Amino acid sequence: MADSRDIRQAHAAARILLICPECGHENTEYAQMLQGKSTFYCTGDGCDYIFELDPNRGTSFAELCRHLYATLYSTGSHG
């Protein structure tokens, strides 16, 4: 059985892919770095798009992930 320390390390090493709807640039960042942020700026050349990571201020990052999973699962997009 996995040790909780191993699980924390896996969460810290997880990468999140944010694809910019304006320029199509694939922004990747560690989940741990995004967790406390409410916005993330696209790093595409000349792009000034801002990702809203916490549009429901007060909702936790984990809760947003659960909501995303639930949405994908209900649409049949799970793998």
Backbone as a ProteinNet text record, in pm:
[ID]
protein_1_A
[PRIMARY]
MADSRDIRQAHAAARILLICPECGHENTEYAQMLQGKSTFYCTGDGCDYIFELDPNRGTSFAELCRHLYATLYSTGSHG
[TERTIARY]
84.5	0	88.1	49.7	131.1	134.9	248.2	271.3	218.3	163.5	108.9	217.1	341.7	452.4	469.6	454.9	463.5	352.3	233.3	120	145.6	197.4	228.6	334	433.2	537.5	478.5	387	323.4	241.3	169.2	90.8	181.7	294	388.2	451.5	469	532.6	432.8	302.8	201.3	211.3	196.9	201.9	60.7	26.8	-102.6	-78.9	-159.3	-149.1	-263.9	-228.7	-326.9	-306.5	-404.7	-394.7	-466.7	-392.8	-446.4	-550.4	-670.4	-773.5	-746.2	-656.3	-626.2	-514.2	-401.6	-285.6	-255.5	-320.1	-298.9	-174.1	-100.5	22.5	-11.5	70	52.4	138.6	75.4	142.9	140.1	255.5	258.4	320.9	266	315.3	289.1	373.4	351.5	225.5	145.7	21.7	47.4	156.3	189.2	207.1	263.6	285	153.8	57.7	-69.6	-168.2	-146.4	-244.3	-283.8	-192.6	-225.3	-257.7	-254.5	-274.9	-419.8	-462.6	-596.1	-589.7	-470.6	-453.8	-320.9	-315.2	-192.4	-185.6	-71.4	-53.7	4.8	-53.9	-4.6	137.4	223.9	363.4	390.5	285.2	300.8	355.9	429.9	489.4	382.9	392.6	301.8	160	133.9	-1	-16.8	-132.6	-157.8	-280.8	-312.7	-427.7	-400.2	-502.2	-491.1	-590.7	-539.9	-625.6	-679.5	-809	-871.3	-872.7	-787.6	-778.7	-879.6	-925.8	-1019	-1133.9	-1221	-1331.3	-1435.9	-1437.8	-1534.5	-1468.3	-1391.1	-1313.1	-1373.6	-1291.2	-1336.8	-1346.6	-1355.8	-1357.7	-1213.5	-1183.3	-1046.3	-1004.1	-874.3	-817.6	-861.4	-859.5	-900.6	-1048.1	-1131.3	-1273.6	-1294.3	-1217.6	-1226.7	-1185.6	-1082.3	-1039.1	-1147.6	-1210.9	-1319.8	-1435.8	-1466	-1573.9	-1540.3	-1417	-1374.1	-1386.5	-1338.8	-1347.8	-1493.4	-1578	-1719.2	-1783.4	-1743.7	-1796	-1752	-1621.9	-1570.2	-1634.5	-1650.9	-1709.5	-1854.2	-1928.5	-2070.5	-2090	-1990.6	-2002.1	-1946.4	-1891.3	-1837.2	-1697	-1626.3	-1491.2	-1381.3	-1417.6	-1315.9	-1251.2	-1126	-1057.7	-1030.7
-117.9	0	122.9	225.2	346.5	425.8	474.2	559.6	699.9	773.1	906.3	1002.2	979.7	1061.5	1041.4	915.9	887	957.6	959.5	1025.7	1175.8	1236.4	1379.9	1410.1	1323.8	1344.8	1334.2	1242.3	1227.3	1351.4	1405.6	1526.5	1644.4	1655.3	1764.6	1754.2	1632.2	1610.6	1615.2	1617.8	1619.1	1746.4	1733	1847.6	1873.5	1999.9	2041.9	2104.8	2067.8	2122.7	2220.5	2345.8	2449.1	2491.2	2464.5	2501.6	2634.2	2732.4	2867.2	2869.7	2921.4	2928.2	3037.1	3129.8	3237.6	3202.8	3150.8	3125.8	2976.7	2890	2746.6	2694.9	2783.2	2741.9	2645.5	2540.6	2443.4	2484.2	2536.4	2578.4	2461.7	2422.8	2317.9	2375.2	2333.4	2381.9	2273.8	2270.3	2176.3	2214.5	2114.7	2137.6	2213.8	2181.7	2247	2398.5	2439.5	2581.2	2653.2	2583.3	2643.9	2645.9	2561.3	2541.5	2670.2	2756.9	2877.7	2997.9	2983.6	3096.7	3107.4	3229.6	3248.6	3275.2	3311.5	3334.9	3277.7	3251	3204.1	3270.6	3331.4	3402.3	3309.2	3311.1	3230	3274	3176.5	3206.2	3201.5	3197.7	3198.4	3332.4	3331.6	3453.5	3557.5	3671.5	3782.5	3764.1	3658.3	3632	3692.6	3751.5	3810.2	3748.3	3624.8	3556.4	3521.9	3535.5	3503.9	3392.7	3280.6	3171	3205	3193.8	3211.3	3075	3054	2924.3	2909.8	3021	3015.5	3113.1	3085.8	3178	3179.2	3075.8	3064.7	3091	3192.1	3222	3154.4	3083	3009	2859.5	2821.1	2680.6	2632.1	2521.3	2470.8	2414.4	2410.5	2353.5	2208	2134.5	1993.9	1981.3	2071.3	2068	2096.4	2189.2	2217.6	2095.2	2023.8	1901.9	1794.6	1780	1682.4	1717.6	1847	1891.9	1861.1	1886	1855.5	1706.1	1622.5	1477.6	1433.3	1488	1452	1491.3	1605.5	1649.6	1556.3	1521.6	1431.4	1293.3	1245.5	1113.4	1110.1	1216.7	1217.7	1228.6	1283.2	1294.1	1172.7	1077.6	955.6	971.9	1076.9	1101.8	1039	953.9	891.1	774.7	744.9	643.8	519.9
0	0	0	-74.5	-88.7	40.8	70.4	185.7	152.8	250.7	223.7	174.3	213.8	165.6	15.5	-33.4	-176.1	-253.3	-195.8	-260	-269.7	-162.1	-165.2	-269.8	-283.8	-383.5	-524.4	-544.2	-675	-708.6	-609.8	-632.9	-665.1	-595.9	-620.1	-758.2	-807.4	-937.3	-1053.4	-1024.1	-1129.8	-1212.1	-1343.6	-1434.2	-1487.4	-1496.3	-1548.4	-1685.6	-1783.5	-1918.1	-1939.8	-1968.4	-1998	-2143	-2229	-2369.9	-2389.5	-2438.2	-2455	-2567.2	-2538.7	-2642.2	-2746	-2716.2	-2810.4	-2906.9	-2854.6	-2941.5	-2959.7	-2881.1	-2893	-2824.2	-2755.2	-2686.6	-2573	-2559.3	-2451.5	-2333.7	-2230.2	-2107.8	-2010.4	-1958.4	-1856.5	-1730	-1619.2	-1490.6	-1386.8	-1284.2	-1174.6	-1098.5	-1062.8	-989.4	-860.1	-794	-667.9	-687.3	-801.8	-828.7	-859.8	-918	-953.8	-838	-740.8	-634.5	-562.7	-530.9	-456	-542.2	-673.6	-763.4	-808.2	-836.6	-891.5	-1041.4	-1092.5	-1235.7	-1283.4	-1414	-1477.6	-1613.8	-1645	-1771	-1876.6	-1998	-2108.4	-2142.2	-2169.4	-2201.4	-2351.2	-2432.2	-2577.6	-2625.4	-2735.5	-2790.8	-2823	-2757.8	-2784.1	-2733.3	-2662.3	-2612.5	-2473.3	-2448.2	-2316.6	-2249.5	-2288.3	-2229.4	-2083.4	-2000.2	-1857.4	-1825.1	-1773.8	-1729.1	-1590.8	-1572	-1441.1	-1374.2	-1276.8	-1210.6	-1097.7	-1045.7	-933.6	-955.6	-1053.7	-1080.6	-968.7	-886.2	-776	-642.5	-631.6	-510.4	-388	-316.8	-200.7	-226.9	-354	-389.7	-396.8	-335.6	-331.9	-467	-490.3	-611.8	-626.5	-517.3	-520.3	-559.5	-510.4	-544.1	-692.9	-748.9	-892	-973.9	-929.2	-998.3	-991.5	-875.2	-861.1	-953.3	-963.2	-1051.4	-1197.4	-1238.2	-1374.4	-1402	-1309.5	-1327.1	-1337.8	-1252.8	-1254.9	-1388.1	-1443	-1571.8	-1682.5	-1683.5	-1785.3	-1774.3	-1650.9	-1629.5	-1678.4	-1650.6	-1688.6	-1839.1	-1910	-2056.1	-2127.9	-2052.6	-2113	-2168.5	-2125.1	-2176.5	-2092.1	-1999.1	-1914.9	-1990.6	-1948.6	-2026.2	-1954.3
[MASK]
+++++++++++++++++++++++++++++++++++++++++++++++++++++++++++++++++++++++++++++++

